[in-house]
């Protein structure tokens, strides 16, 4: 805690005590408090009114059971979460994540950061986050539909376009949003197009919403490169992930003249020295919903697959690295490897 203002150290210690076993949440609070020393010195009433303690404590935490039936007729049970963290500026707003790693601490970490991300937009929206330890990989459309409907049967009572507005995240794309929105509409007997973002255009979604994160990160990274009098043209780029953010990052990097030589999923990564074939990647991940190794098999001689236990995608020499999969991707070892290999810029697209 040496880099935390002494007036804030007891607050951080109490957050860690009250939220034991949640290292991701501890990390998020610690990182915010590192920058608050001068803020509380200038505004001592923030401490007097316990504003820091309040912002670190969610307004509401919802944990619930999600029973659903798989294609073999077996009942499966998952756990669902929705942390409604702060509504000072407006309704809670934040995505839903479906991944086996999801737990309360990760959802609180993401929801806490969402408060500040949303505030920076200048829009009247608060911060929240949700999800489940459900793994959509390998599941049929019917299984995912039944899971989403069961989840929404419980969660719908806590949502509303003036209350809490979920969106997508890891494992939750337009398909999953559509299933959840459909069940919400059925249960409430209301067509609230503002209760979910990330919907299909036909259901009231926003144009370019799907591309926004990947495109936005690429534009930001391009601006960083321009401060060094260069750009993406001719650069070797490594993009982790193969989901929504990664795919649209690759698309925009290629439009700027960069060559994306690698991308990944949780099973490993592919190297394609000829440049990632975006249409093939989309076919493999978005249509067939296969592992990234399938890309290498279909691509032929220019690409090969490296499993997770054989190395890190960040060991590859590149000019630009763009983490686009999940939080805490880059370790200290990865950072040293990137610097050693001459990386010019790192554009963070994940959280």
Secondary structure, 3 states (H helix, E strand, C coil): CCCCCHHHHHHHHHHHHHCCCCHHHHHHHHHHHCCCHHHHHHCCHHHHCCHHHHHCCCCEEEEEEEEEECCCCCEEEEEEEEEEEECCCCEEEEEEEECCCCCHHHHHHHHHHHHHHHHHCCCCECEEEEEECCCCCCCCHHHHHHHHHHHHHHHHHHCECCCEEEECECCECHHHHHHHHHHHHHHHCCCCCCCECCCCHHHCCCCCCCCHHHHHHHHHHHHHHHCCCCCCCCCEEEECCCCHHHHHHHHHHHHCCCEEEEEEECCEEEEECCCCCHHHHHHHHHHCCCCCHHHHHHHCCCEEEEEHHHCCHHHCCCCEEECCCCCCCCCHHHHHHHHHCCCCEECCCCC
